[in-house]
Amino acid sequence: MHRRLRRSKATAAGLAAVMGVGVLAGCSADTGPARPDNRITVWSQENLPPRMAATNKIIDRFEKETGVQVDLVGVDEGQLPQLIMSAAAAGTLPDIIGAVPMGQVWQMYSNGLLNTEVSGEIVNSLGRDTFADNALSLTADAGKQLAVPSDAWLQLLLYRQDQLKEAGLAVPDTYDKLLKAADRLDQEGRDGISVATDPGDVFTQQSFENIALANDCRLVDDAGDVALDSPACETAFDTYDRLGRQYGPAGTQSVDSTRATYFSGASSMIVWSSFVLDELAGLRKDALPSCPECKKDGTFLSDNTGIVTALAGPDGSPAQFGEVTSWAVTRTAETGASTRFIEYMMDKGYEDWFGMAPEGKIPVRRGTAAEPEKYQDAWRASTAGVDTRKPMNEVYSDDLLDQLADGVDNMKRWGITEGQGALVGATNGELPVPKAIGAMTGGQISSRQAAREANEEVSALQKSLQ
């Protein structure tokens, strides 16, 4: 029977410091696959107790079917860089890490910590054409498959469609329409929108990148130079400043406060990830909608919320921000057992894996060769929620589920396709963009200064990684 372990959360140091290029690759003499013993260690960033429990159930079946023993360890996303550094130095890297974001995949790859050959073989064995092309592209480098993409979440713009309709406003799917809606709906006792401005939270960067991508604001240009001070980015910073400072609540806004203001009816729009969808539908007691109308009708907010998945700026075209998480095989992994485990998690165990939180785990493997839509269909019928669970297609319309599924194909990300994934990971640790945004929306610097300061800080990070 596998051991059930869970590590406590801890504050991580900057990613650039703990995962600097060259630091980890030479830390340990263990540079090749482990000697087979039919036992593997799996770290999972799906470390919340209910998700650990769900993963353990899948692992129990896997162990019984294969005889491979699995030691499951839950790790926090912010803690992973330090744990990887320590494990690499001690020669105790896990065999597999699950639910790894793209930036962290690229950082491990840049430091020589991944067995990309095994990842490529797994994808080929499962069938490349059964995966979303964009998910494979975002987790590959010049055709080399860095990890096995598993599922995705999307950043969304949620808005009160009842209030927009009453005000005669159009769906806020462009900068102009968004700003107009934020202005018109910003009334006494209610803010037009609430967006993240916390300088110490990667959620602020994710929220800004969602807005920035819409205007073709890029982290780096085609030459690989940091481009956050470009005209397109200056427009994005200015727009975000107006949303956060002029039309948003006073004070620093976080991942929790933005959701709370929308749920209470104190703001008309928010930018949040698709993980909010179960809470929006009243399926979690610790995060129930609390607007005045919600007290009589628990589904009022979800029934009256519209969602924009792709926004467009004046200098760009509709763009969708999101995250693909993957199964990563380390350089010292026991390859045979690791291959069997990941293939199981992407096949027999896949529906239970993404089914633990379907609103934020959109499958990027659509089906099998025999049943091309198998996992897409299963995802739509997956039950979402914590305290109350309901099928996704009972709570939300087919149109929205189509938008979420299509969002994986339309997803864009700063720096990934330009081969700057390690820089992306470093910015997620050092947070130069959120720091600039916090100063900007706090009235300390202008939007143009914020763009320049972010550009300077990210440029310095880029140099430190060379």
TORRO-962360 format. One record per residue (C-alpha): residue number from 1; x, y, z. Coordinates in steps of 0.25 Angstrom, whole numbers. Each point is the difference from the previous one (the first is absolute). Layout:
BEGIN
{pt NUM, {X, Y, Z}} ...
This chain:
BEGIN
{pt 1, {0, 0, 0}} {pt 2, {5, 14, -3}} {pt 3, {4, 10, 10}} {pt 4, {-9, 12, 1}} {pt 5, {9, 12, 3}} {pt 6, {-4, 15, 0}} {pt 7, {10, 11, 2}} {pt 8, {-4, 13, 7}} {pt 9, {0, 13, -7}} {pt 10, {12, 10, 1}} {pt 11, {4, 13, -6}} {pt 12, {9, -2, -12}} {pt 13, {12, 8, -3}} {pt 14, {1, 7, -14}} {pt 15, {0, -10, -11}} {pt 16, {12, 6, -7}} {pt 17, {8, -2, 12}} {pt 18, {-3, -14, 3}} {pt 19, {-1, -5, -14}} {pt 20, {11, 8, -7}} {pt 21, {6, -6, -12}} {pt 22, {11, -10, 3}} {pt 23, {-3, 0, 15}} {pt 24, {-8, -13, -1}} {pt 25, {5, -8, -12}} {pt 26, {13, -3, 7}} {pt 27, {-4, -1, 14}} {pt 28, {-1, -15, 0}} {pt 29, {8, -12, -5}} {pt 30, {-14, -7, -4}} {pt 31, {-1, 4, -14}} {pt 32, {-7, -12, -6}} {pt 33, {-12, -8, 2}} {pt 34, {-2, -8, 13}} {pt 35, {3, -15, 1}} {pt 36, {-14, -6, -1}} {pt 37, {-6, -5, 13}} {pt 38, {-15, 2, -4}} {pt 39, {-2, 11, 10}} {pt 40, {-1, 15, -4}} {pt 41, {-2, 13, 8}} {pt 42, {-10, 9, -6}} {pt 43, {-1, 15, 4}} {pt 44, {-14, 7, -3}} {pt 45, {-3, 14, 1}} {pt 46, {-15, -4, 1}} {pt 47, {3, 0, 15}} {pt 48, {-13, 4, 6}} {pt 49, {-6, -11, 9}} {pt 50, {-12, -3, -9}} {pt 51, {9, -1, -12}} {pt 52, {11, -8, 7}} {pt 53, {-11, -10, 4}} {pt 54, {-5, -1, -14}} {pt 55, {14, -2, -5}} {pt 56, {2, -11, 10}} {pt 57, {-12, -7, -5}} {pt 58, {5, -1, -14}} {pt 59, {14, -4, 5}} {pt 60, {-7, -12, 8}} {pt 61, {-5, -5, -13}} {pt 62, {13, 2, -8}} {pt 63, {8, -7, 11}} {pt 64, {-10, -12, 0}} {pt 65, {0, -1, -16}} {pt 66, {15, 2, -2}} {pt 67, {7, -4, 13}} {pt 68, {8, 13, 0}} {pt 69, {1, 7, 13}} {pt 70, {-3, 15, 1}} {pt 71, {5, 9, 11}} {pt 72, {-9, 13, -2}} {pt 73, {5, 13, 6}} {pt 74, {-9, 13, -1}} {pt 75, {8, 13, -2}} {pt 76, {-3, 14, -1}} {pt 77, {2, 7, -13}} {pt 78, {8, 12, 7}} {pt 79, {8, -11, 7}} {pt 80, {4, -8, -12}} {pt 81, {12, 7, -4}} {pt 82, {7, -1, 13}} {pt 83, {-4, -15, 2}} {pt 84, {6, -2, -14}} {pt 85, {13, 7, 3}} {pt 86, {1, -8, 13}} {pt 87, {-3, -13, -7}} {pt 88, {9, 2, -11}} {pt 89, {12, 3, 9}} {pt 90, {-3, -12, 9}} {pt 91, {-2, -10, -12}} {pt 92, {-15, -2, 4}} {pt 93, {-8, 5, -11}} {pt 94, {-14, -6, -1}} {pt 95, {-3, -8, -12}} {pt 96, {-12, 8, -5}} {pt 97, {-6, 14, 3}} {pt 98, {-14, 2, -3}} {pt 99, {-9, 13, -3}} {pt 100, {13, 7, -3}} {pt 101, {-3, 14, -7}} {pt 102, {8, 4, -13}} {pt 103, {10, 9, 7}} {pt 104, {4, -10, 10}} {pt 105, {1, -11, -11}} {pt 106, {9, 10, -8}} {pt 107, {9, 3, 12}} {pt 108, {2, -15, 3}} {pt 109, {3, -2, -15}} {pt 110, {10, 11, 0}} {pt 111, {7, -6, 12}} {pt 112, {1, -13, -6}} {pt 113, {-9, -7, 9}} {pt 114, {-10, -6, -9}} {pt 115, {0, -13, -8}} {pt 116, {-7, 6, -13}} {pt 117, {2, -13, -8}} {pt 118, {-9, -8, 9}} {pt 119, {-10, 11, 0}} {pt 120, {0, 0, -16}} {pt 121, {-1, -15, 0}} {pt 122, {-13, 1, 9}} {pt 123, {-6, 10, -8}} {pt 124, {2, -8, -13}} {pt 125, {-5, -13, 7}} {pt 126, {-13, 7, 4}} {pt 127, {-1, 6, -14}} {pt 128, {5, 14, -3}} {pt 129, {-13, 3, -8}} {pt 130, {-9, -3, 13}} {pt 131, {6, 12, 6}} {pt 132, {-3, 15, -2}} {pt 133, {11, 5, -10}} {pt 134, {2, 13, 8}} {pt 135, {2, -8, 13}} {pt 136, {11, -8, -6}} {pt 137, {6, 13, -6}} {pt 138, {0, 7, 13}} {pt 139, {7, -11, 7}} {pt 140, {11, -3, -11}} {pt 141, {13, 7, -4}} {pt 142, {3, -2, -15}} {pt 143, {-8, -13, -1}} {pt 144, {6, -5, 13}} {pt 145, {-11, -4, 9}} {pt 146, {4, 5, 14}} {pt 147, {-12, -6, 8}} {pt 148, {-13, -7, -2}} {pt 149, {-11, 11, 0}} {pt 150, {-12, -4, 8}} {pt 151, {-10, 11, 2}} {pt 152, {-2, 15, 0}} {pt 153, {-7, 11, 6}} {pt 154, {-4, 13, -6}} {pt 155, {0, 15, 5}} {pt 156, {-14, 6, -2}} {pt 157, {-7, 13, 1}} {pt 158, {-13, -1, 7}} {pt 159, {-11, 10, 0}} {pt 160, {-14, 3, 4}} {pt 161, {-8, -2, -12}} {pt 162, {-12, 5, 6}} {pt 163, {6, 13, 4}} {pt 164, {6, 2, -14}} {pt 165, {-13, -3, -6}} {pt 166, {-7, 10, 9}} {pt 167, {11, 11, -4}} {pt 168, {-1, -4, -15}} {pt 169, {14, -4, -1}} {pt 170, {7, -10, -9}} {pt 171, {7, -12, 4}} {pt 172, {14, 5, 5}} {pt 173, {9, -8, -9}} {pt 174, {9, 12, -5}} {pt 175, {8, 10, 8}} {pt 176, {-10, 11, -4}} {pt 177, {-13, -8, 4}} {pt 178, {7, -4, 13}} {pt 179, {4, 14, 4}} {pt 180, {-14, 5, -4}} {pt 181, {-7, -10, 8}} {pt 182, {9, 2, 12}} {pt 183, {-2, 15, 0}} {pt 184, {-16, -1, -2}} {pt 185, {-1, -11, 11}} {pt 186, {9, 7, 10}} {pt 187, {-11, 6, 9}} {pt 188, {-1, 4, 15}} {pt 189, {1, -13, 8}} {pt 190, {5, -8, -12}} {pt 191, {13, -1, -8}} {pt 192, {0, -1, -15}} {pt 193, {11, -12, 1}} {pt 194, {9, -6, 10}} {pt 195, {14, -5, -5}} {pt 196, {12, -5, 7}} {pt 197, {11, 11, 4}} {pt 198, {7, -8, 11}} {pt 199, {15, 2, -3}} {pt 200, {4, -13, 7}} {pt 201, {-10, -10, -7}} {pt 202, {2, -7, -13}} {pt 203, {-15, 1, -2}} {pt 204, {2, 15, -3}} {pt 205, {10, -3, -11}} {pt 206, {-10, -11, -6}} {pt 207, {-11, 10, 0}} {pt 208, {8, 11, -6}} {pt 209, {6, -10, -11}} {pt 210, {-15, -3, -4}} {pt 211, {-2, 15, -3}} {pt 212, {14, 2, -6}} {pt 213, {-1, -12, -10}} {pt 214, {-13, 6, -5}} {pt 215, {8, 12, -5}} {pt 216, {12, -8, -5}} {pt 217, {8, 5, 11}} {pt 218, {12, -11, 1}} {pt 219, {10, -3, 10}} {pt 220, {11, -1, -10}} {pt 221, {0, 3, -15}} {pt 222, {5, -8, -12}} {pt 223, {14, 3, 3}} {pt 224, {-2, -5, 15}} {pt 225, {2, 13, 6}} {pt 226, {-10, 4, 11}} {pt 227, {-11, 9, -6}} {pt 228, {-8, 5, 12}} {pt 229, {2, 14, -3}} {pt 230, {-6, -1, -14}} {pt 231, {-11, 9, -4}} {pt 232, {-10, -12, 0}} {pt 233, {5, -3, 14}} {pt 234, {-1, 14, 5}} {pt 235, {-15, 0, -5}} {pt 236, {-2, -13, 8}} {pt 237, {6, 6, 12}} {pt 238, {-8, 13, -1}} {pt 239, {-13, -8, -2}} {pt 240, {3, -9, 12}} {pt 241, {3, 13, 8}} {pt 242, {-14, 6, -3}} {pt 243, {-7, -13, 3}} {pt 244, {7, -2, 13}} {pt 245, {2, 14, 5}} {pt 246, {-12, 8, -6}} {pt 247, {-11, -11, -1}} {pt 248, {5, -9, 11}} {pt 249, {-1, -1, 15}} {pt 250, {10, 8, 9}} {pt 251, {12, -7, 5}} {pt 252, {8, -12, -4}} {pt 253, {-9, -11, -7}} {pt 254, {4, -14, 1}} {pt 255, {-5, -14, -5}} {pt 256, {-10, -1, 11}} {pt 257, {-5, 15, 1}} {pt 258, {-3, 0, -15}} {pt 259, {-9, -12, 1}} {pt 260, {-6, 5, 13}} {pt 261, {-4, 13, -6}} {pt 262, {-7, -6, -12}} {pt 263, {-7, -11, 8}} {pt 264, {-5, 11, 10}} {pt 265, {-5, 8, -12}} {pt 266, {10, 11, 4}} {pt 267, {6, 0, -14}} {pt 268, {-6, -3, -14}} {pt 269, {12, -7, -6}} {pt 270, {12, -8, 4}} {pt 271, {12, -7, -7}} {pt 272, {1, -14, 6}} {pt 273, {4, -14, -4}} {pt 274, {-10, -11, -4}} {pt 275, {2, -6, 14}} {pt 276, {-10, 11, 4}} {pt 277, {-12, -7, -7}} {pt 278, {-3, -10, 10}} {pt 279, {0, 10, 11}} {pt 280, {-9, 10, -9}} {pt 281, {-10, -11, -1}} {pt 282, {-1, -1, 16}} {pt 283, {7, -14, 0}} {pt 284, {10, 4, 11}} {pt 285, {-5, 4, 14}} {pt 286, {13, 8, 3}} {pt 287, {-2, 9, -12}} {pt 288, {-15, 2, -2}} {pt 289, {-5, 11, -8}} {pt 290, {-5, 10, 10}} {pt 291, {-7, 11, -9}} {pt 292, {-14, 5, 5}} {pt 293, {-7, -8, -10}} {pt 294, {8, -12, 3}} {pt 295, {-6, -2, 13}} {pt 296, {-13, -4, -6}} {pt 297, {5, -6, -12}} {pt 298, {13, -8, 1}} {pt 299, {2, -1, -15}} {pt 300, {-3, 15, -3}} {pt 301, {15, 4, -2}} {pt 302, {3, -11, -9}} {pt 303, {-13, 2, -8}} {pt 304, {3, 15, -2}} {pt 305, {15, -1, -3}} {pt 306, {6, 1, -14}} {pt 307, {14, -5, -3}} {pt 308, {10, 5, -10}} {pt 309, {11, -10, -3}} {pt 310, {7, 8, -11}} {pt 311, {2, 16, 1}} {pt 312, {6, 9, -11}} {pt 313, {7, 13, 1}} {pt 314, {2, 11, -10}} {pt 315, {13, -5, -5}} {pt 316, {-3, -15, 1}} {pt 317, {-10, -11, -2}} {pt 318, {-8, -9, 9}} {pt 319, {9, -8, 9}} {pt 320, {-2, -10, 11}} {pt 321, {10, -1, 12}} {pt 322, {0, -13, 7}} {pt 323, {9, -11, 6}} {pt 324, {4, -14, -4}} {pt 325, {4, -9, 11}} {pt 326, {8, -13, -3}} {pt 327, {6, -12, 5}} {pt 328, {16, 2, 0}} {pt 329, {9, -12, 0}} {pt 330, {13, 3, 7}} {pt 331, {14, -3, -5}} {pt 332, {2, -11, 11}} {pt 333, {-14, -6, -1}} {pt 334, {-2, -15, -1}} {pt 335, {-4, 1, -14}} {pt 336, {-8, -13, -2}} {pt 337, {-9, 2, 12}} {pt 338, {-1, 15, -2}} {pt 339, {-5, -3, -14}} {pt 340, {-11, -10, 4}} {pt 341, {-4, 10, 11}} {pt 342, {-2, 12, -9}} {pt 343, {-7, -8, -11}} {pt 344, {-9, -5, 11}} {pt 345, {-3, 14, 5}} {pt 346, {-3, 4, -15}} {pt 347, {-9, -11, -3}} {pt 348, {-7, -9, 10}} {pt 349, {2, 10, 12}} {pt 350, {-2, 12, -9}} {pt 351, {-15, 3, 2}} {pt 352, {2, -1, 15}} {pt 353, {13, 9, 0}} {pt 354, {-7, 12, -8}} {pt 355, {-13, -4, 7}} {pt 356, {5, 5, 14}} {pt 357, {-2, 14, -5}} {pt 358, {-5, 1, -14}} {pt 359, {-2, 15, 0}} {pt 360, {15, 2, 1}} {pt 361, {5, -13, -6}} {pt 362, {-5, 0, -15}} {pt 363, {6, -12, -6}} {pt 364, {10, 2, -11}} {pt 365, {-1, -14, -5}} {pt 366, {-13, 0, -7}} {pt 367, {-2, -15, -1}} {pt 368, {6, -13, -6}} {pt 369, {3, -5, -14}} {pt 370, {-13, -8, 1}} {pt 371, {-8, 10, 7}} {pt 372, {5, 14, -4}} {pt 373, {-10, 8, 9}} {pt 374, {0, -9, 12}} {pt 375, {7, 9, 10}} {pt 376, {-7, 12, -5}} {pt 377, {-13, -6, 2}} {pt 378, {4, -5, 14}} {pt 379, {5, 13, 4}} {pt 380, {-14, 7, -3}} {pt 381, {-7, -10, 8}} {pt 382, {10, 1, 12}} {pt 383, {-5, 4, 13}} {pt 384, {5, 13, 5}} {pt 385, {0, 6, 14}} {pt 386, {5, -4, 14}} {pt 387, {-12, 0, 10}} {pt 388, {-10, -1, -11}} {pt 389, {3, -7, -13}} {pt 390, {-7, 1, -13}} {pt 391, {3, -3, -14}} {pt 392, {7, 11, -8}} {pt 393, {-10, -1, -11}} {pt 394, {-11, 1, 10}} {pt 395, {5, 13, 6}} {pt 396, {6, 7, -12}} {pt 397, {-5, 1, -15}} {pt 398, {6, -8, -11}} {pt 399, {4, 13, -6}} {pt 400, {9, 4, 12}} {pt 401, {6, -14, 0}} {pt 402, {3, 1, -15}} {pt 403, {7, 13, 3}} {pt 404, {8, -6, 11}} {pt 405, {4, -12, -8}} {pt 406, {3, 9, -12}} {pt 407, {8, 9, 9}} {pt 408, {11, -11, 1}} {pt 409, {2, 1, -15}} {pt 410, {1, 16, 0}} {pt 411, {8, 1, 13}} {pt 412, {13, 9, -1}} {pt 413, {11, 2, 10}} {pt 414, {11, 10, 2}} {pt 415, {14, -5, -5}} {pt 416, {-4, -15, -1}} {pt 417, {0, -1, -15}} {pt 418, {12, 9, -1}} {pt 419, {8, -10, 8}} {pt 420, {0, 9, 12}} {pt 421, {-7, -10, 10}} {pt 422, {11, 1, 10}} {pt 423, {-1, 15, 1}} {pt 424, {-15, -1, 1}} {pt 425, {2, -9, 12}} {pt 426, {10, 10, 6}} {pt 427, {-10, 11, -1}} {pt 428, {-10, -8, 7}} {pt 429, {9, -1, 12}} {pt 430, {6, 14, 0}} {pt 431, {-13, 7, -4}} {pt 432, {5, 12, -7}} {pt 433, {-12, 3, -7}} {pt 434, {-10, -1, 12}} {pt 435, {10, 9, 8}} {pt 436, {-1, 10, -12}} {pt 437, {-15, -1, 0}} {pt 438, {-2, 1, 15}} {pt 439, {8, 13, -1}} {pt 440, {-7, 5, -12}} {pt 441, {-14, -3, 6}} {pt 442, {4, 6, 13}} {pt 443, {3, 13, -6}} {pt 444, {15, 0, 2}} {pt 445, {4, -1, -15}} {pt 446, {-7, 3, -13}} {pt 447, {-4, -12, -10}} {pt 448, {12, 4, -9}} {pt 449, {9, -1, 12}} {pt 450, {-5, -13, 4}} {pt 451, {2, -6, -14}} {pt 452, {14, 5, 0}} {pt 453, {3, -5, 14}} {pt 454, {-5, -13, -3}} {pt 455, {8, -1, -13}} {pt 456, {13, 4, 8}} {pt 457, {-3, -11, 11}} {pt 458, {-3, -11, -10}} {pt 459, {12, 4, -9}} {pt 460, {9, -2, 12}} {pt 461, {-7, -13, 3}} {pt 462, {3, -5, -14}} {pt 463, {15, 4, 1}} {pt 464, {1, -8, 13}} {pt 465, {-5, -12, -7}} {pt 466, {10, 0, -11}} 
